[in-house]
Amino acid sequence: MPVPDDLSPIVRGTARVLCAFDVGAAIDLAEARRRAGAAVAPAEDAVVGRARHVPGLECEPPPLRLIEKSSLVSGLPWPIEKEVETTLFDFGAVCVCHRLRLDGTVAALRRAMPAIVDSASLRADAERRVAGLIERLGPAIDRPALAPEREEYVVLGVDPACLGEDDARGEDSGTGVAGVSIQSLDRGELAGLLRAEIGPLSEEEIADSLAERSSRRVSDLVVVDWPAALLVDADPRATLEIPEFLNVQLLEFRVLDRRLDEGLDGAYAALRTRGFAGRGLGWRWSSANRDWRRIARMQVDAALLYESVQNGLKVVGDPRLARLVASVSRRFGLIRWEEGIRRKLEVLGSIEQTIAEGQSQRRAEILEWIIIALIAFEVVFGFTGWK
C-alpha cells in the first residue's frame, strides 16, 4: 500500500531537466569560450570553461559549461531556479539543463512528474537557447546544423538529510532498495515517479523500475530508470555528470544511426543505377568517383563521431562510478545502439570496397580495349604499309 501523503516524509532537493541537441560536426571549444563570453553570467555565478575535476572521471577535452539567467515564468509544478546551464561538447553536442526545486512527498512529486517530462515550455526554452547559441558561436561550429533529434532526461537529486534518521542507518524494511527505508520511499510511488506514471504499477513493473540501482554508502542511493533517475547523495558532483554525458551519447548514437541509414539508402541507389547490374561500361567514370568519394567521406565522418562519443568519458579507479556507467548504459540501451552502428559501418565499408573494386575492373577493361586497339592498329599498319 502506498504511504499516505500525511505520513510520507518531505523530500527536498533539485530536479535537473536535461535536453540534448546535435548542432554540428564539431565545436571548437576555445573559440566558443571566446565568442560566448559576453552571454555568460558574472564570474561569481559561473566559471566558464573550467573543467570540473571529479575524482574517477576523465573527459578530454573537458566540456565547456555556460550559465545564463532563466527567463521562464510559466506555471510549472515545481519552482524553477534562476540559472540555466548549457554544456558544449567538442563532438558537436549541446545539453541544456534547467534546474527545479523539489519540495514535497514522493506521492506529490509523482503526480507532478508527467508535466515536467512533457513540459512544452522547458523544451521550447531549450530549443530557443540552442538556436541562439548556434548563431552566436558562428564559425566555432563545424558545419552547423540543428539535427531533428532531441534527447531528454530528468535527474532527481535528493538531499539525504531530509530522509530522516532511519534512512541514515540504512535499514531495509523490505523495499528491495538498498540504503533507504520504506518509511521514506515507497516502492510503488518511487517507481511511478521515475517512470512518470500516475496509475498503480504491477509488481513486475516496480521491480524492473528499481532494478538498476547502486550505493557506495548506506546513506546514498542511485536508481536509474527512464525517463528519470533518482540520486540521493550529499555530494553528487560525480554522479550527475554520468547521466548527462550518456544522455548526450544516446542522442549522438540516434543521429549517427539516422545518417548511416540515409547513407546506406544512397549507396544502395548508386549500386542499382550506376552499372552494377550487368551494364558493362555503363557506369560513367565521373559518377563512380563521385559516389566513391561521398561514401568514403561519410564512412570517415561516422567513424570519427562514433569514436569521439564512445571514448569521450572515462572512469578511472572508481568501481562505483564504473558500475553506475554500466547501469545507465543498460537502461539507455546504448549497447544495442552501438551494435547497430557498427554493423552499418561495416556494410558501408563493404559498399565502398565494392565500388572501388568496380572502378578497378573498369580500369582493367578500358586498358584491355586500349591494348586491343593498339594491336589492331599495328596489324593494319603492317598490312597497309602506312607511313
N, C-alpha and C positions, 0 to 999 in steps of 0.2 A: 504493500500500500504506500502511495506517495505520502511524504511528510507534509502536513498542513502548513500553510504559509505562516501561521502564528507560532508554530513550533520549530520551523526551519530557521537556521542561523542566517544572518545577513552576510552576503558575500560582497566584498569590495575589491576593486582593482581597476584594470584598464583593458578595454577591448581594442584590439588593433585590426582594422579592416584593410586588408591588402588587396590592391588591384594592379596586376602586372600587364605591361604592354610591350610590344616589339616595335621599335621606332626606326630601325635601320640595320645595316650590315655590321656596323661597329661604331663605338663612341670614343673619341679622343678625350679622355678624362681630364687631362691637363688643360686642354683648350676649353673644355666645358666648364671647368672651375673658373677660368678667367672670364668667360662670357656670362656666366650665371651669377657672378659676384654681386652685382647691383640688386638682384632679386632675392638675395638670401637675407635671413633675419640677422640682427646685430650679433656681434661676437659673443655677448653674454648669454644669448639664447641658443646659439648653434655654432659649431665649429665645422666649416665646410671642408670636405675632402679629407678630413683627418681619419686615418684608419683606426677603427675601434679595436684595439688589441684585446682579444679574449683568449685566455689560455686554452689550447686544444684546437682552435680554429685557425685556418690559414686560407686567405683569399688573395690571389695575386693576379692582376693588380687589385688593391682594395677598392671597393665601390665608392663612388662619390655621393655623399649624403647632403641634401639641401633641406633646409627648414624654412617654411613660409607661413605666413599668417592665414588662418582659416576664415573664410567669409560666409560659411554656411550658417544659416539661422533657421533651417527647416525643422519641422516638428518631429525629430527622431525620438524613439522611445527612451534612448539614453542620452545624457548631455554630451555634447561634442567638445573636445578640447580646442584651444585657440590656435594650435600649431599643426601643420600637416608636413610630414616628412616624405621627401621624394628621393629615391635611391637610383643612381645610374650605374649600370654595369657595362664594362668595356665591350661586351659582345652584342650590344645594341638593344638591351632591355632596360626598361624603366619600371619601378614599382612605387606606387603612391600609397601611403599609409595614413589613414585617418584614425585618430585615437578618440575613444569614447569612454566615459566614466561608468564603471559598474558599481551599482549600489542597490542591492535587493536580494531576495531569496532566489534560490535556483529555479523554483517554480515560476516566479515572476519574470526572471531573465529568460526562461524558456518561452514564455508566452510572447515576449518581445523579439525573440531571435529571428523569426521569419522576416519581419520588417527590416531588420538590419542586413540580413543576407541578400534580400531583394530590393535594397534601397535604391530607387532611381536617382535621388539627389546625390548620394555618395558617388554613384557610378558616373553621373554627368559631371560632377565637380572634378573627379579624377581625369576624365577624358579632356575636359577643358584645360586642366593644368598641363597635361602631356602635350596637347596641341600647341599651347603657348610655349612650352619648353622647346619643342622642335623648332619653332620659329626663332626663339632667342639663341639657341645653340648654333644654328646655321651650319657652316662647314665643319663644325666639330663632330657632326654625324655623317658617317659614310653612307651614301645612297639613302637619304632619309625617306621613309615611307611608313606610315602607320598601318600595321597589319590588322586585319579584321578580328583576329582572335583576342580575347581577354581572359585572364585567369584571376579569380577572386577567392580569397580565403580569409577566415576570421580566427584570430588567436586571442583567447580569453585569458588574460593574466590576472590571477587572483593572489592577493596578499595572504600568506599562510597565517598571519597573526589574527585574521578575522574569523578563523575557523574554530577557535576555542581550544581549551587546554586538552580535551580528549584527543584532538587531532594531533597535537604536538607529540603525544606519546605514541602515535602511530597505531592505535588499537584498531583491529579489524573486526567488525561486527557482522561479518558475513556478506559484505558488499561485493567481494571479489576485486576491490580497488585497493591496492596496497598503499598504506601510509595515510589514508584519510578515512575517518569514521563515518558510519552510516548516519550518525547524528548530524553530520554536516552536509553530506552529499548523497541524496537518494539515487540509487542506480537508475531507475526508470526516468527520473527527472533529468539526471545528468546526460543520459543517452539521448533523450528528446532535445535537450539543449544543444548538444553537439551536432545533431542531425537536423536541427531546425524543424522538428516535428512536434505539433501540438497534441495530437491524439495519442492514446495509450499504445505503447510498443509491446511486441511479443518478447518473451524471454530470450528467444534466439536472436532477435534484433538487438536487444540490450547487450547480450554477451558479445556480439560481433562489434558493436559500437565501442565497447570498453576493452577490446582485445589488445589494441596497440597502446600499451602504457609502459612507463618506466619510472623508476625513482632512484635517486642517489642516497638521500637521507630519508628518515621516517617522516619528516615534516614537509617533503616536497613531492610533487607528482606531475607527470606529463601524460595526458591521454590524447592520442591523435586519432581524429575521425574526419569525416567530410560532411559538411563544408566548414567545420570548425575544430579547433583543438583547445584543450584546457591546460593551462600552465599554472601550477601552484608552486611558487618559488620566491624566496626573499631576494635573490639576486639572479634575475632571469636573462641577463645580457647575452650569454652564450646560446641558450636555447631559443631565444627569439630570432636569431639570425638564421637558424636552420630552416624553419618552415618558410621564412621569407625567401631564401635563396632557392629552395626546392620548388616553391610555387612558381618562381621565375623560370626554373629549369623545365617544369611541366609546360609552361607557356611556350618556351622555345622549342621543345620537342613537338608540340602541336603545330607550330608554324613551320618547322622543318619538315614534318610529315606531309603537310599540305603542299609545300613547294616540291617535294620529291614526287608526290602524286602527279602534280602538274607537269613536272619534267619527264616523268615516265610516259604520260599521255602524249607529250610532244615527240618523245623519242620513238614510241611505237608508230605514231603517224608518219614520221620520217622513214622508218623502215618499210612501211607499207607503200609509200608513194615515191620513193627515190630509186627504185630499181632492184630491190632485193627479191622480186617475185618473178625471176626468170626473164628480165628485160635486157639482159646483156649490158651494153654500154649506155642504157637509157638514163642512168643517174648522172646528171650534169656534175662536172668536176667542182664547180664553184659551190653548188648546193651541198655536195658531200663535205667539203671543207668547212662550210658554214655550220652544218649540223654537228660535225665532229667537235668544232671549237665550242659551240654552245653547250653541248652535253658535257664536255671535259671541264668547262668553266663552272657549270652547275655542280658537277661532282666535287670539284675542289672547294667551292664555297660551302657546300653542305658538309663536307668532311671537316673543314676548319671550324664551322659553327658548332658542330657536334662535339669536337674535341675541346673547344673553349668552354662550352657549357658543362660537359661531363667532368672536366678537370678543374673547374673554377673554384670549388670549395673542397678543402681537405681537412680531415680531423687527425690530429697528431697527438698520441699519448693520452687520450681521454676515452676510456672504454664506454662510459656512459653516453657521451656525445655521439660516439660511433653507433651505439645501439639506437639512439634517437634518430640519426640519419637513416639507418636501415628501416626503422619503424615508419617514418614519414614517407620514405620511398615506396614501401609496400602499400601504404594507404593510398598514395597518389597513383599507384600503378606505373611507376617510372620504368620498371624492368620491362614490361610489355611494350612500352613506347620505344625503349632502346632497341629491343629485338626487332621490332618492325622497321625502325630506321636503318639498322644495319642490313637487313635483308634488302631494302630498297636501294641502299647504296651499292650493294653487291650486284643487283640487277642492272642499275645504271652503269656500273663499271663494265658489265658484260656487254651491254649495248654499245658502249663506247668502243670496246675491243672489236665487236662485230663490224662497226662502221670503219674502224681503222684497217681491219683485215680486208674489207670490201674495197677500200681505197688502194691497198697494196695489190689486190687482184686486178683492179682496173689499170694500175700502172704496168703490171706484168702483161696484161692483154694488149695495151697500147704499144708497149715495147716490142711485143711479138709481131704486131701488124707493121711497125716501122721496119723491123728486120726483114719481114717478108717483102715489103715494098722495095727495100734496098736490093735484096737478092733479085727480085723481078727486074729492077732497073738494070742491074749488071748483066742479067741474061739477055735482055732486049738490046742493051748496048753492045754486047759481044756478037750478036747475030746481025745487027744492022750496021755496025761499024760507025756509029755516030761519033763525030768529032766536035 
